[in-house]
Amino acid sequence: MVRTPLTPEERERGERLGRLLREARGGRSMAEIAANAGISAETLRKIETGRAPTPAFFTVAALAGTLGLSMDELVGRCAPTAPSTSIAA
């Protein structure tokens, strides 16, 4: 099966997710967080660095739970920012 290339927006969203997870991890080790989430440290490293910009839902959910983040917070902070459209009256 051939995967379609990611759009620039998808790559950017993956990078935002990685930054958010890295910030939430703080001083805790990558190995500790990965083990608690039930994933490999290599998978977490790829997500944090944007090399895996579209991780599986349950992987993200496990990381969010381990880091004390809600899925709503992740979505809100990783979603693309829409350009503001104001209508002059």
Secondary structure, DSSP 8 states (H G I E B T S, - for coil): -------HHHHHHHHHHHHHHHHHHTTS-HHHHHHHHTS-HHHHHHHHTTSSSS--HHHHHHHHHHHT--HHHHHHHHS----------
